[in-house]
Amino acid sequence: MISETTGRETVDVDGQTREITAYLSEAVRTQTWNREDREVLTGFIRNDREGRFRDGQRIHTSYLIREVAPGVFLTRTGSLYRVESWAK
């Protein structure tokens, strides 16, 4: 869904409407090196609404909490990443 006020994509997370933090392409979902029960996403970022990363930069997210919508992942820090494409 696109917000009428901000023009940004939003999703419902536990009854709250939240904006997508950024988009990842060529994403890979992997276990962390120090805990087998935790996973992160790695990929190329674009449209980081918080301005932390430049478009095209390869990043890894903080620990994944869960997939809140198809292809949208909530992280431990509260960020929401939409996976636009998975690595082949």
DSSP file (Angstrom, degrees, kcal/mol; ACC not computed):
  #  RESIDUE AA STRUCTURE BP1 BP2  ACC     N-H-->O    O-->H-N    N-H-->O    O-->H-N    TCO  KAPPA ALPHA  PHI   PSI    X-CA   Y-CA   Z-CA
    1    1 A M              0   0    0      0, 0.0     9,-3.7     0, 0.0     2,-0.5   0.000 360.0 360.0 360.0 145.1    0.0    0.0    0.0
    2    2 A I  B     -A    9   0A   0      7,-0.3     7,-0.2    17,-0.1     2,-0.2  -0.900 360.0-119.5-106.8 130.9    1.2    3.5   -0.7
    3    3 A S     >  -     0   0    0      5,-3.4     4,-1.7    -2,-0.5     5,-0.0  -0.475  11.6-147.6 -68.1 133.1    0.7    6.3    1.9
    4    4 A E  T  4 S+     0   0    0     -2,-0.2    -1,-0.1     1,-0.2    -2,-0.0   0.782  97.1  44.7 -70.9 -26.6   -1.4    9.1    0.6
    5    5 A T  T  4 S+     0   0    0      3,-0.1    -1,-0.2     1,-0.1    -2,-0.0   0.870 128.9  20.4 -87.2 -38.4    0.6   11.6    2.7
    6    6 A T  T  4 S-     0   0    0      2,-0.2    -2,-0.2     0, 0.0     3,-0.1   0.673  88.6-131.9-105.6 -19.9    4.2   10.5    2.2
    7    7 A G     <  +     0   0    0     -4,-1.7     2,-0.2     1,-0.3    -3,-0.1   0.576  65.1 128.7  77.2   8.1    4.0    8.6   -1.1
    8    8 A R        -     0   0    0      1,-0.1    -5,-3.4    -6,-0.0    -1,-0.3  -0.638  67.3 -99.5 -97.7 155.4    6.0    5.8    0.5
    9    9 A E  B     -A    2   0A   0     -7,-0.2    11,-2.6    -2,-0.2     2,-0.3  -0.507  43.1-170.0 -72.4 137.4    5.1    2.1    0.6
   10   10 A T  E     -B   19   0B   0     -9,-3.7     2,-0.3     9,-0.3     9,-0.2  -0.895  10.2-169.0-126.7 158.0    3.5    0.9    3.9
   11   11 A V  E     -B   18   0B   0      7,-2.6     7,-3.1    -2,-0.3     2,-0.5  -0.953  30.2-107.1-138.6 159.2    2.7   -2.4    5.5
   12   12 A D  E     -B   17   0B   0     -2,-0.3     2,-0.5     5,-0.2     5,-0.2  -0.784  32.9-177.3 -88.7 125.6    0.7   -3.5    8.5
   13   13 A V  E >  S-B   16   0B   0      3,-3.3     3,-1.7    -2,-0.5    56,-0.0  -0.944  73.2 -30.4-125.6 107.8    2.8   -4.8   11.4
   14   14 A D  T 3  S-     0   0    0     -2,-0.5     3,-0.1     1,-0.3    -1,-0.1   0.881 127.1 -44.6  52.3  43.8    0.8   -6.0   14.3
   15   15 A G  T 3  S+     0   0    0      1,-0.2     2,-0.4     0, 0.0    -1,-0.3   0.434 118.9 107.2  84.5  -0.4   -2.0   -3.6   13.6
   16   16 A Q  E <   -B   13   0B   0     -3,-1.7    -3,-3.3     2,-0.0     2,-0.6  -0.907  69.1-128.1-111.7 139.6    0.2   -0.6   13.0
   17   17 A T  E     -B   12   0B   0     -2,-0.4     2,-0.3    -5,-0.2    -5,-0.2  -0.764  36.0-178.7 -84.4 122.8    0.8    0.9    9.5
   18   18 A R  E     -B   11   0B   0     -7,-3.1    -7,-2.6    -2,-0.6     2,-0.2  -0.935  24.5-120.5-126.2 146.6    4.6    1.2    9.0
   19   19 A E  E     -B   10   0B   0     -2,-0.3    -9,-0.3    -9,-0.2     2,-0.2  -0.592  33.4-106.5 -82.8 144.3    6.7    2.6    6.2
   20   20 A I        -     0   0    0    -11,-2.6    61,-0.2    -2,-0.2    29,-0.1  -0.537  25.8-152.9 -64.7 132.2    9.2    0.4    4.4
   21   21 A T        -     0   0    0     59,-2.4    28,-2.7     1,-0.3    29,-0.3   0.898  64.1 -28.9 -76.7 -42.9   12.7    1.4    5.5
   22   22 A A  E     -c   81   0C   0     58,-1.5    60,-2.1    26,-0.2     2,-0.4  -0.972  58.1-111.0-166.1 171.1   14.5    0.4    2.3
   23   23 A Y  E     -cD  82  46C   0     23,-2.3    23,-1.7    -2,-0.3     2,-0.4  -0.909  22.5-156.2-117.9 142.3   14.6   -2.0   -0.6
   24   24 A L  E     -cD  83  45C   0     58,-2.8    60,-3.5    -2,-0.4    61,-1.0  -0.954   5.5-168.3-120.3 138.0   17.1   -4.9   -1.2
   25   25 A S  E    S+ D   0  44C   0     19,-2.1    19,-2.4    -2,-0.4    61,-0.1  -0.876  73.6  18.7-119.0 158.1   18.0   -6.5   -4.5
   26   26 A E  E    S-     0   0C   0     -2,-0.3    60,-0.3    17,-0.2    -1,-0.2   0.889  91.3-176.4  50.5  43.2   20.0   -9.7   -5.1
   27   27 A A  E     -h   86   0D   0     58,-2.7    60,-2.7    -3,-0.2     2,-0.4  -0.351  19.6-164.2 -75.7 149.3   19.2  -10.5   -1.5
   28   28 A V  E     - D   0  42C   0     14,-2.2    14,-2.2    58,-0.2     2,-0.6  -0.999  10.5-148.1-131.5 133.3   20.5  -13.6    0.4
   29   29 A R  E     + D   0  41C   0     -2,-0.4     2,-0.3    12,-0.2    12,-0.2  -0.915  33.2 163.8-102.9 118.7   19.0  -14.8    3.7
   30   30 A T  E     - D   0  40C   0     10,-2.2    10,-2.6    -2,-0.6     2,-0.1  -0.921  40.1-103.4-136.7 158.0   21.7  -16.4    5.8
   31   31 A Q  E     - D   0  39C   0     -2,-0.3     8,-0.3     8,-0.2     5,-0.1  -0.474  46.0-105.5 -73.3 151.1   22.5  -17.5    9.3
   32   32 A T        -     0   0    0      6,-2.4     6,-0.1     3,-0.8     3,-0.1  -0.381  24.0-119.0 -74.0 159.0   24.7  -15.3   11.4
   33   33 A W  S    S+     0   0    0      1,-0.2     3,-0.1    -2,-0.1    -1,-0.1   0.751 109.8  37.9 -71.1 -23.5   28.2  -16.4   12.0
   34   34 A N  S    S+     0   0    0      1,-0.2     2,-0.4     4,-0.0    -1,-0.2   0.585 119.1  38.4-108.1 -11.0   27.8  -16.5   15.8
   35   35 A R    >   -     0   0    0      3,-0.2     3,-1.4    -3,-0.1    -3,-0.8  -0.928  55.1-161.1-144.9 117.1   24.3  -17.8   16.3
   36   36 A E  T 3  S+     0   0    0     -2,-0.4    -1,-0.1     1,-0.3    -3,-0.0   0.720  92.8  60.6 -68.0 -20.7   22.6  -20.5   14.2
   37   37 A D  T 3  S+     0   0    0     -6,-0.1     2,-0.4     2,-0.0    -1,-0.3   0.384  96.1  73.9 -89.8   5.9   19.2  -19.5   15.3
   38   38 A R    <   -     0   0    0     -3,-1.4    -6,-2.4    -6,-0.1     2,-0.3  -0.937  60.5-168.2-121.8 144.0   19.5  -15.9   13.9
   39   39 A E  E     -D   31   0C   0     -2,-0.4    25,-3.1    25,-0.4     2,-0.3  -0.901   3.1-168.9-127.2 156.7   19.4  -14.8   10.3
   40   40 A V  E     -D   30   0C   0    -10,-2.6   -10,-2.2    -2,-0.3     2,-0.4  -0.880  20.9-123.3-131.8 166.1   20.2  -11.6    8.4
   41   41 A L  E     -D   29   0C   0     21,-0.3    20,-2.7    -2,-0.3     2,-0.4  -0.927  21.5-167.6-108.9 140.6   19.6  -10.4    4.9
   42   42 A T  E     +DE  28  60C   0    -14,-2.2   -14,-2.2    -2,-0.4     2,-0.3  -0.980  31.3 108.5-123.0 139.7   22.4   -9.3    2.6
   43   43 A G  E     - E   0  59C   0     16,-2.2    16,-2.9    -2,-0.4     2,-0.5  -0.985  67.5 -60.0 176.6-175.2   21.9   -7.4   -0.6
   44   44 A F  E     -DE  25  58C   0    -19,-2.4   -19,-2.1    -2,-0.3    14,-0.2  -0.809  53.6-143.8 -95.1 126.5   22.1   -4.1   -2.5
   45   45 A I  E     +D   24   0C   0     12,-2.6    11,-3.4    -2,-0.5    12,-0.3  -0.546  20.9 175.5 -94.6 151.9   20.1   -1.3   -1.0
   46   46 A R  E     +D   23   0C   0    -23,-1.7   -23,-2.3     9,-0.2     3,-0.2  -0.983  61.5  16.7-147.4 155.1   18.1    1.5   -2.5
   47   47 A N        -     0   0    0     -2,-0.3     2,-0.9     1,-0.2    -1,-0.1   0.880  64.5-174.2  53.0  48.2   15.9    4.2   -1.1
   48   48 A D    >   -     0   0    0      5,-0.4     3,-1.9     1,-0.2   -26,-0.2  -0.627  11.5-158.2 -70.7 106.9   17.0    4.0    2.5
   49   49 A R  T 3  S+     0   0    0    -28,-2.7    -1,-0.2    -2,-0.9   -27,-0.1   0.683  88.6  56.4 -66.4 -16.7   14.6    6.5    4.0
   50   50 A E  T 3  S-     0   0    0    -29,-0.3    -1,-0.3    -3,-0.0    -2,-0.1   0.492 105.8-127.2 -92.8  -3.6   16.8    7.0    7.0
   51   51 A G  S <  S+     0   0    0     -3,-1.9    -2,-0.1     2,-0.1     3,-0.1   0.708  70.6 126.4  70.6  20.8   19.8    8.1    4.8
   52   52 A R  S    S+     0   0    0      1,-0.1     2,-0.3     2,-0.0    -1,-0.1   0.824  70.1  32.6 -79.3 -31.1   22.2    5.6    6.3
   53   53 A F  S    S-     0   0    0     -5,-0.1    -5,-0.4     4,-0.0     2,-0.2  -0.932  77.5-122.6-130.3 148.3   23.3    4.0    3.1
   54   54 A R    >   -     0   0    0     -2,-0.3     3,-1.9     1,-0.1    -9,-0.2  -0.598  47.0 -86.3 -85.6 151.8   23.8    5.2   -0.5
   55   55 A D  T 3  S+     0   0    0      1,-0.3    -9,-0.2    -2,-0.2    -1,-0.1  -0.289 114.8  23.4 -56.2 136.0   21.9    3.5   -3.3
   56   56 A G  T 3  S+     0   0    0    -11,-3.4    -1,-0.3     1,-0.3     2,-0.2   0.314  86.9 136.0  89.6  -7.6   23.7    0.4   -4.6
   57   57 A Q    <   -     0   0    0     -3,-1.9   -12,-2.6   -12,-0.3     2,-0.5  -0.518  57.0-124.4 -73.1 139.5   25.7   -0.2   -1.5
   58   58 A R  E     +E   44   0C   0    -14,-0.2     2,-0.3    -2,-0.2   -14,-0.2  -0.740  43.3 166.2 -84.4 127.3   25.9   -3.8   -0.3
   59   59 A I  E     -E   43   0C   0    -16,-2.9   -16,-2.2    -2,-0.5     2,-0.4  -0.860  32.0-139.5-133.3 166.2   24.7   -4.1    3.2
   60   60 A H  E     -E   42   0C   0     -2,-0.3   -18,-0.2   -18,-0.2     2,-0.0  -0.991  25.6-131.7-125.6 144.1   23.6   -6.7    5.8
   61   61 A T        -     0   0    0    -20,-2.7     3,-0.1    -2,-0.4     2,-0.1  -0.231  25.6 -96.8 -81.9 172.4   20.6   -6.1    8.0
   62   62 A S  S    S-     0   0    0      1,-0.2   -21,-0.3   -22,-0.1    -1,-0.2  -0.298  73.7 -50.0 -74.4 176.5   20.4   -6.6   11.8
   63   63 A Y        -     0   0    0     12,-0.1    13,-2.6   -23,-0.1     2,-0.3  -0.155  63.0-117.1 -53.5 138.6   18.9   -9.9   12.9
   64   64 A L  E     -F   75   0C   0    -25,-3.1   -25,-0.4    11,-0.2    11,-0.3  -0.602  26.1-175.2 -78.5 136.4   15.6  -10.8   11.3
   65   65 A I  E     -     0   0C   0      9,-3.2     2,-0.3     1,-0.4    10,-0.2   0.855  61.6 -47.8 -91.6 -52.9   12.6  -11.1   13.6
   66   66 A R  E     -F   74   0C   0      8,-1.2     8,-2.7     0, 0.0     2,-0.7  -0.982  51.1 -91.2-171.7 167.5   10.0  -12.3   11.0
   67   67 A E  E     -F   73   0C   0     -2,-0.3     6,-0.2     6,-0.2    -3,-0.0  -0.851  36.0-176.0 -90.1 114.5    8.5  -11.9    7.6
   68   68 A V  E     +     0   0C   0      4,-1.8     5,-0.2    -2,-0.7    -1,-0.1   0.663  69.7   1.6 -91.1 -18.2    5.6   -9.5    8.1
   69   69 A A  E >  S-F   72   0C   0      3,-1.2     3,-2.7   -58,-0.1    -1,-0.2  -0.938 108.0 -59.9-156.2 163.0    4.2   -9.6    4.6
   70   70 A P  T 3  S-     0   0    0      0, 0.0     3,-0.1     0, 0.0    -2,-0.0  -0.315 126.1  -3.5 -55.2 116.3    5.4  -11.5    1.5
   71   71 A G  T 3  S+     0   0    0     -2,-0.2    12,-3.0     1,-0.2     2,-0.5   0.548 108.8 111.6  78.8   8.3    9.0  -10.3    0.9
   72   72 A V  E <   -FG  69  82C   0     -3,-2.7    -4,-1.8    10,-0.2    -3,-1.2  -0.969  47.9-166.6-119.3 123.8    8.9   -7.8    3.7
   73   73 A F  E     -FG  67  81C   0      8,-2.6     8,-2.4    -2,-0.5     2,-0.4  -0.913  12.9-147.4-118.9 134.0   11.1   -8.5    6.7
   74   74 A L  E     -FG  66  80C   0     -8,-2.7    -9,-3.2    -2,-0.4    -8,-1.2  -0.821  21.0-154.1 -94.3 132.0   11.2   -6.9   10.2
   75   75 A T  E >   -F   64   0C   0      4,-2.3     3,-1.9    -2,-0.4   -11,-0.2  -0.577  31.0-102.0-103.7 169.9   14.6   -6.6   11.9
   76   76 A R  T 3  S+     0   0    0    -13,-2.6   -12,-0.1     1,-0.3    -1,-0.1   0.809 122.6  53.7 -57.5 -32.6   15.6   -6.5   15.5
   77   77 A T  T 3  S-     0   0    0    -14,-0.2    -1,-0.3     2,-0.1    -3,-0.0   0.486 122.3-105.1 -84.8  -1.8   16.2   -2.7   15.2
   78   78 A G  S <  S+     0   0    0     -3,-1.9    -2,-0.1     1,-0.3     2,-0.1   0.446  72.1 142.4  95.2   0.2   12.7   -2.2   13.8
   79   79 A S        -     0   0    0    -59,-0.1    -4,-2.3   -58,-0.0     2,-0.5  -0.417  40.8-145.2 -73.3 152.0   13.6   -1.6   10.2
   80   80 A L  E     - G   0  74C   0    -61,-0.2   -59,-2.4    -6,-0.2   -58,-1.5  -0.978  15.3-170.1-120.6 119.2   11.4   -3.0    7.4
   81   81 A Y  E     -cG  22  73C   0     -8,-2.4    -8,-2.6    -2,-0.5     2,-0.6  -0.926  11.3-152.6-112.7 129.6   13.1   -4.3    4.3
   82   82 A R  E     -cG  23  72C   0    -60,-2.1   -58,-2.8    -2,-0.5     2,-0.7  -0.889  15.4-140.6 -97.0 125.9   11.3   -5.2    1.1
   83   83 A V  E     +c   24   0C   0    -12,-3.0   -58,-0.2    -2,-0.6     3,-0.1  -0.777  20.6 180.0 -85.3 117.8   13.2   -7.8   -1.0
   84   84 A E        +     0   0    0    -60,-3.5     2,-0.3    -2,-0.7   -59,-0.2   0.777  69.9   2.3 -87.6 -30.7   12.8   -6.8   -4.7
   85   85 A S        -     0   0    0    -61,-1.0   -58,-2.7     0, 0.0     2,-0.3  -0.987  66.2-133.0-155.4 149.3   14.9   -9.8   -5.9
   86   86 A W  B     -h   27   0D   0     -2,-0.3   -58,-0.2   -60,-0.3   -60,-0.2  -0.784  35.2-103.2-101.0 146.6   16.7  -12.8   -4.6
   87   87 A A              0   0    0    -60,-2.7    -1,-0.1    -2,-0.3   -60,-0.1  -0.357 360.0 360.0 -64.2 146.6   20.2  -13.7   -5.6
   88   88 A K              0   0    0    -60,-0.0    -1,-0.1    -2,-0.0   -60,-0.0   0.425 360.0 360.0 -94.3 360.0   20.4  -16.6   -8.0
